[in-house]
C-alpha cells in the first residue's frame, strides 16, 4: 500500500494531463451545439499530438468524511511515459518526481526523500492521460454530465468520464471545457470514497521539448533516503 503522498500523485497527475489541451494550438472551433461524437473527436485529435507540458497549478483536495478542504499550489512538468515532476510551493514545500519507473518524494522540512517503484498507474491509461485521452472511448465510458443540456451556465461543455478500469484514487472524472478551444475550465476527480481533487491551471506550455533530466532526482547532501511505503 502506498502512502498518502503517492495517492495524491495519482489524483493530481490526472489533472496535469487533462489540462494539456487547454493550450492546444491544434484545436478547432466547435459547433454551437456539439454532439458527443464531435467532442470526443476533438479531444482525441488534440491529445494525440501532445508529448509534454508545463503549468502553474492551484489545487483543492476535499476529504468528505472530515468535511475538510486543503489547498495547494505550485508548478507541474509532465511528459509521456509516466514522467512527472510536481513542485509544491504552498502550503508545504515538496517535490514529487518520477521517470516512469521510480518515484521520489522529497520533503525539505524533513530533510528526507522517500524512494520506491512508480505505481503502475502512472504508466497506464488511468495515469497517463496524454495517451488515455488520445483514445478516449478505449479507456473511458463517456457521457455528458447532463445529456439534456450538455453546456453549463457559462457555456462550457461538461463531460462525465468513468474509467473502464477504475483505481481507488479515481472512480470518476468530470471535465468542463470551452469547446471553441478545448480550454479546460474545471476538472474534478472522485475517488472510491467520494473525496475530490479539483485543479485549475494557468500559464500552460505544451510540447516545449522538456528534458528527461527534469524527471529524475538526486538527493541533496545530508538528506536521508527512506524506502517508500
C-alpha positions as CSV (number, residue, x, y, z in Angstrom):
1,X,0.0,0.0,0.0
2,X,1.4,3.4,-1.0
3,X,1.5,6.4,1.3
4,X,-1.0,9.3,1.2
5,X,1.5,11.3,-0.8
6,X,1.6,8.7,-3.6
7,X,-2.2,8.5,-3.6
8,X,-2.1,12.3,-4.1
9,X,0.2,11.8,-7.1
10,X,-2.4,9.5,-8.8
11,X,-5.1,12.1,-8.3
12,X,-3.2,15.2,-9.2
13,X,-1.4,13.5,-12.1
14,X,-4.7,13.2,-13.8
15,X,-5.3,16.9,-13.9
16,X,-2.0,18.0,-15.4
17,X,-2.6,15.8,-18.4
18,X,-6.2,16.6,-18.7
19,X,-5.4,20.3,-18.8
20,X,-2.8,19.9,-21.6
21,X,-5.4,20.6,-24.3
22,X,-6.2,24.0,-22.8
23,X,-3.1,25.4,-24.5
24,X,-3.6,23.4,-27.7
25,X,-2.8,25.2,-30.9
26,X,-4.4,22.4,-33.0
27,X,-8.0,22.6,-31.6
28,X,-10.6,23.9,-33.9
29,X,-13.7,25.8,-33.0
30,X,-16.6,23.6,-32.1
31,X,-20.1,23.9,-33.4
32,X,-22.6,25.8,-31.3
33,X,-24.2,22.6,-30.1
34,X,-21.5,19.9,-30.4
35,X,-22.6,16.3,-30.3
36,X,-20.8,13.8,-28.0
37,X,-19.0,12.4,-31.1
38,X,-17.8,15.9,-32.1
39,X,-16.4,16.4,-28.6
40,X,-14.7,13.1,-28.5
41,X,-13.1,13.6,-31.9
42,X,-11.9,17.0,-30.9
43,X,-10.3,15.8,-27.6
44,X,-8.7,12.7,-29.2
45,X,-7.3,14.9,-32.0
46,X,-5.7,17.4,-29.6
47,X,-4.3,14.8,-27.1
48,X,-2.9,12.6,-29.9
49,X,-0.4,15.4,-30.7
50,X,0.8,16.1,-27.1
51,X,4.1,15.0,-25.7
52,X,4.7,17.2,-22.7
53,X,3.5,20.2,-20.7
54,X,4.5,22.7,-18.1
55,X,1.9,24.7,-16.0
56,X,1.4,26.5,-12.8
57,X,-1.5,25.0,-10.8
58,X,-3.8,25.5,-7.8
59,X,-5.4,22.5,-6.2
60,X,-8.1,21.9,-3.6
61,X,-8.4,18.4,-2.1
62,X,-11.7,17.7,-0.3
63,X,-12.0,15.0,2.3
64,X,-15.7,14.0,2.6
65,X,-15.5,12.1,5.9
66,X,-13.7,15.0,7.6
67,X,-15.6,17.7,5.7
68,X,-12.2,19.4,5.2
69,X,-10.6,21.1,2.2
70,X,-6.8,21.5,1.8
71,X,-5.5,24.0,-0.8
72,X,-2.1,23.7,-2.6
73,X,-0.3,25.4,-5.4
74,X,2.9,25.1,-7.4
75,X,4.4,24.1,-10.8
76,X,4.0,20.8,-12.7
77,X,6.0,19.3,-15.5
78,X,4.6,16.2,-17.3
79,X,5.8,14.0,-20.2
80,X,4.5,10.9,-21.9
81,X,5.7,7.6,-20.4
82,X,4.6,8.4,-16.9
83,X,7.2,11.1,-16.4
84,X,6.2,13.8,-13.9
85,X,7.5,16.5,-11.6
86,X,5.2,18.3,-9.2
87,X,6.8,21.1,-7.3
88,X,4.5,22.1,-4.4
89,X,5.3,25.6,-3.1
90,X,2.4,26.0,-0.7
91,X,1.3,25.1,2.0
92,X,4.2,22.7,2.4
93,X,7.2,22.7,0.0
94,X,7.5,19.3,-1.6
95,X,8.8,17.7,-4.8
96,X,7.2,14.6,-6.3
97,X,9.3,13.3,-9.2
98,X,9.1,10.2,-11.4
99,X,10.8,8.9,-14.5
100,X,8.0,6.4,-15.0
101,X,9.9,3.6,-13.2
102,X,11.0,5.2,-9.9
103,X,9.2,7.8,-7.8
104,X,10.9,10.2,-5.4
105,X,9.0,12.3,-2.8
106,X,11.3,15.0,-1.3
107,X,10.1,16.9,1.7
108,X,12.7,19.6,2.6
109,X,11.3,20.3,6.1
110,X,12.0,16.6,7.0
111,X,15.4,16.5,5.2
112,X,14.1,13.3,3.7
113,X,13.3,11.7,0.3
114,X,11.1,8.7,0.0
115,X,12.0,6.4,-2.9
116,X,10.2,3.5,-4.4
117,X,8.8,1.9,-7.6
118,X,6.5,4.1,-9.5
119,X,2.9,3.0,-9.2
120,X,1.8,1.0,-12.3
121,X,-1.0,3.5,-12.8
122,X,1.5,6.2,-13.8
123,X,2.4,4.4,-17.0
124,X,-1.1,3.0,-17.8
125,X,-4.1,4.8,-19.3
126,X,-5.5,5.6,-15.8
127,X,-2.5,7.7,-15.1
128,X,-1.0,8.6,-18.5
129,X,-3.8,10.8,-19.8
130,X,-1.6,12.1,-22.6
131,X,-2.2,8.6,-24.0
132,X,-5.6,7.9,-22.3
133,X,-7.4,10.9,-23.7
134,X,-6.0,10.3,-27.1
135,X,-8.0,7.1,-27.1
136,X,-11.0,8.3,-25.0
137,X,-13.5,5.6,-25.7
138,X,-10.9,2.8,-25.4
139,X,-10.2,3.8,-21.8
140,X,-13.4,5.5,-20.6
141,X,-17.1,5.3,-20.6
142,X,-18.0,8.8,-21.9
143,X,-21.2,10.8,-21.4
144,X,-22.4,14.4,-21.0
145,X,-22.9,15.2,-17.3
146,X,-26.4,16.4,-18.3
147,X,-27.3,14.8,-21.6
148,X,-30.4,17.1,-21.9
149,X,-28.2,20.2,-21.6
150,X,-24.5,19.5,-22.4
151,X,-23.4,23.0,-21.5
152,X,-23.3,24.6,-18.1
153,X,-24.4,28.1,-17.3
154,X,-21.1,29.5,-18.6
155,X,-21.4,27.8,-21.9
156,X,-18.8,25.1,-21.1
157,X,-19.4,21.5,-22.3
158,X,-19.3,19.2,-19.3
159,X,-18.2,15.5,-19.7
160,X,-18.6,12.8,-17.2
161,X,-15.8,10.1,-17.6
162,X,-15.7,6.7,-15.9
163,X,-12.5,4.7,-16.3
164,X,-13.1,1.2,-17.6
165,X,-10.5,0.0,-15.1
166,X,-11.1,2.2,-12.0
167,X,-8.5,2.9,-9.4
168,X,-9.2,3.5,-5.7
169,X,-7.9,7.1,-6.4
170,X,-10.1,7.7,-9.4
171,X,-13.6,6.3,-10.0
172,X,-14.9,9.2,-11.9
173,X,-13.6,12.4,-13.7
174,X,-15.8,15.4,-14.6
175,X,-14.4,17.9,-17.1
176,X,-15.8,21.3,-18.0
177,X,-14.2,23.0,-21.0
178,X,-14.7,25.6,-23.7
179,X,-15.5,23.7,-26.9
180,X,-14.2,26.5,-29.0
181,X,-10.6,26.0,-28.0
182,X,-10.7,22.8,-25.8
183,X,-9.7,25.0,-22.8
184,X,-10.4,23.2,-19.6
185,X,-12.2,25.4,-17.1
186,X,-12.8,22.9,-14.3
187,X,-11.7,19.3,-13.6
188,X,-12.8,17.2,-10.6
189,X,-11.6,13.7,-9.8
190,X,-13.6,11.5,-7.4
191,X,-12.1,8.5,-5.6
192,X,-13.9,5.4,-4.3
193,X,-14.9,7.3,-1.1
194,X,-16.2,10.4,-3.0
195,X,-13.3,12.5,-1.9
196,X,-12.5,15.0,-4.6
197,X,-9.5,16.9,-6.0
198,X,-10.2,20.0,-8.1
199,X,-7.5,21.7,-10.1
200,X,-7.1,24.8,-12.1
201,X,-4.1,25.5,-14.3
202,X,-2.5,28.7,-15.8
203,X,0.5,29.6,-17.9
204,X,0.2,26.3,-19.7
205,X,3.0,25.4,-22.2
206,X,2.8,22.3,-24.3
207,X,5.3,20.4,-26.4
208,X,8.3,22.5,-25.3
209,X,10.6,19.5,-25.5
210,X,11.1,19.0,-21.7
211,X,14.4,17.3,-21.0
212,X,14.3,13.8,-19.4
213,X,16.6,15.1,-16.7
214,X,13.7,17.0,-15.2
215,X,12.2,13.7,-14.3
216,X,15.0,12.3,-12.1
217,X,16.0,13.3,-8.6
218,X,19.4,13.5,-6.9
219,X,19.1,13.9,-3.1
220,X,20.9,17.0,-1.7
221,X,23.8,16.3,0.7
222,X,22.6,15.4,4.2
223,X,19.1,14.3,3.1
224,X,18.1,10.9,4.3
225,X,16.8,8.3,1.8
226,X,13.8,6.3,3.1
227,X,12.0,3.4,1.3
228,X,8.5,4.4,0.2
229,X,5.7,2.5,1.9
